[in-house]
Amino acid sequence: PRCGRGAAEVWPRVRACSWEQDESSSLGLEPASAVMLHFSLKEALYKAIHPLLPATIPWHSIAVLPQPDGRCAVLKADAFRALEADAGLDVEVQASWAQRHGVFVTTAAACARPLGQQVPTRPEKCDEFF
């Protein structure tokens, strides 16, 4: 389904920084699809993170860089790091995506440990914290 706005109009509201748009061009997606992919990845991340951080997570506090192989780099902005500090937590996140029959399927995982403890490199090692 299409929204009433064009991709060029919605894109600045979805991305955290201008280079997210540049990186998405390497995926070979139409602009509207790139916006939808970023939006879907961020929604998956926020749903994974929200139970761990007891505050509102600003939309632009995380940047996502989807890769052609379905992986996704997730970059934390200063606003996100401030939320972690306020909660006394280090939060590790991971996201991935796939396109199936014209629909994006996105997944995300997050785990947290008290500040000062080593955060695992892979959230799937955090099962004990969920």
Backbone torsions as a table, in degrees:
resi	resn	phi	psi	omega
1	PRO	NA	143.3	-179.9
2	ARG	-99.2	144.0	174.3
3	CYS	-88.9	169.9	-176.3
4	GLY	-73.7	-11.3	-178.0
5	ARG	-103.0	152.4	175.7
6	GLY	-79.3	158.7	-178.1
7	ALA	-58.1	-39.1	-178.3
8	ALA	-64.3	-31.2	-179.5
9	GLU	-78.9	-36.2	-176.3
10	VAL	-84.0	-31.8	-173.7
11	TRP	-49.9	-47.3	-179.3
12	PRO	-60.3	-25.4	179.7
13	ARG	-81.1	-22.7	-176.1
14	VAL	-90.1	-43.1	-174.6
15	ARG	-79.0	154.8	178.1
16	ALA	-90.1	-26.9	-179.6
17	CYS	-156.0	160.8	-171.0
18	SER	-61.7	-32.2	-176.9
19	TRP	-72.4	-12.8	173.5
20	GLU	-60.0	-40.6	-180.0
21	GLN	-66.4	-42.5	179.1
22	ASP	-61.5	-43.1	-179.3
23	GLU	-65.6	-34.3	-178.1
24	SER	-67.7	-24.3	-179.3
25	SER	-63.7	-24.1	179.2
26	SER	-73.0	-9.7	179.5
27	LEU	-84.8	-11.3	-179.1
28	GLY	72.4	25.6	-179.4
29	LEU	-95.4	150.1	170.3
30	GLU	-65.0	152.3	-178.8
31	PRO	-53.0	-42.9	-179.8
32	ALA	-64.2	-35.9	178.6
33	SER	-70.3	-37.2	177.3
34	ALA	-62.8	-41.2	177.4
35	VAL	-62.0	-46.5	-178.6
36	MET	-62.7	-41.0	179.2
37	LEU	-62.7	-47.6	179.0
38	HIS	-60.9	-44.8	179.6
39	PHE	-60.1	-45.6	-178.3
40	SER	-64.7	-42.5	177.9
41	LEU	-62.4	-43.9	-179.4
42	LYS	-66.3	-39.2	177.1
43	GLU	-61.9	-43.2	178.4
44	ALA	-61.5	-43.3	179.2
45	LEU	-63.3	-45.5	-178.7
46	TYR	-63.4	-36.2	178.4
47	LYS	-68.5	-32.4	177.4
48	ALA	-75.9	-35.3	-174.8
49	ILE	-83.3	-37.6	-171.0
50	HIS	-51.7	-42.0	178.9
51	PRO	-64.9	-18.3	-177.4
52	LEU	-90.9	-30.7	-178.2
53	LEU	-114.1	119.9	-173.7
54	PRO	-80.5	28.0	-178.4
55	ALA	-132.6	165.7	174.0
56	THR	-66.5	133.2	-178.8
57	ILE	-97.5	111.7	-179.9
58	PRO	-59.1	137.0	-177.1
59	TRP	-53.3	-41.8	-175.4
60	HIS	-88.8	12.3	-179.4
61	SER	-82.7	-7.6	178.2
62	ILE	-134.4	135.9	173.7
63	ALA	-110.9	141.2	177.8
64	VAL	-117.1	138.1	178.5
65	LEU	-126.6	86.3	-179.6
66	PRO	-65.7	139.9	-179.8
67	GLN	-104.2	154.4	-178.9
68	PRO	-58.1	-26.5	-177.6
69	ASP	-86.3	4.9	178.0
70	GLY	97.8	-11.7	174.3
71	ARG	-75.2	169.5	179.7
72	CYS	-148.8	122.1	173.1
73	ALA	-77.7	137.5	178.8
74	VAL	-120.8	122.5	-178.2
75	LEU	-112.9	131.6	-179.4
76	LYS	-94.4	130.7	175.2
77	ALA	-86.1	170.0	179.5
78	ASP	-56.7	-35.3	-179.7
79	ALA	-62.8	-37.2	178.1
80	PHE	-71.0	-41.5	179.2
81	ARG	-63.1	-33.1	176.6
82	ALA	-66.6	-38.8	176.8
83	LEU	-63.4	-41.6	177.5
84	GLU	-60.1	-46.9	-178.8
85	ALA	-62.3	-43.2	179.3
86	ASP	-60.9	-35.8	-179.9
87	ALA	-86.1	-9.7	-177.9
88	GLY	71.7	30.6	-174.9
89	LEU	-128.4	150.6	164.1
90	ASP	-104.0	126.3	-178.6
91	VAL	-113.2	126.4	176.5
92	GLU	-104.8	132.8	-178.4
93	VAL	-128.3	156.6	178.6
94	GLN	-147.8	141.9	177.6
95	ALA	-141.0	155.1	176.4
96	SER	-149.2	167.4	-177.8
97	TRP	-151.0	160.0	173.5
98	ALA	-151.9	155.6	175.1
99	GLN	-114.7	121.5	-179.0
100	ARG	-125.9	119.1	177.9
101	HIS	52.6	40.2	176.9
102	GLY	80.8	6.3	-178.7
103	VAL	-118.7	137.8	176.3
104	PHE	-83.8	133.4	173.4
105	VAL	-114.6	119.7	-178.1
106	THR	-121.6	145.0	177.4
107	THR	-133.0	153.9	177.6
108	ALA	-149.1	150.7	175.5
109	ALA	-136.9	149.6	178.3
110	ALA	-146.1	146.0	172.1
111	CYS	-143.4	158.8	-176.6
112	ALA	-136.6	149.1	173.8
113	ARG	-135.5	157.0	176.9
114	PRO	-58.0	145.4	177.0
115	LEU	-51.8	141.3	178.3
116	GLY	94.3	-19.1	174.9
117	GLN	-91.8	149.0	-179.2
118	GLN	-67.4	130.7	176.8
119	VAL	-87.2	133.9	179.5
120	PRO	-62.4	154.3	-178.9
121	THR	-78.9	-19.9	-179.5
122	ARG	-129.3	121.5	-178.0
123	PRO	-57.3	-26.9	-179.5
124	GLU	-62.8	-16.5	175.0
125	LYS	-80.7	1.1	-176.5
126	CYS	-101.5	15.5	-177.1
127	ASP	-50.2	-35.2	-178.4
128	GLU	-65.6	-17.0	-177.3
129	PHE	-95.3	-5.9	-178.4
130	PHE	-90.9	NA	NA
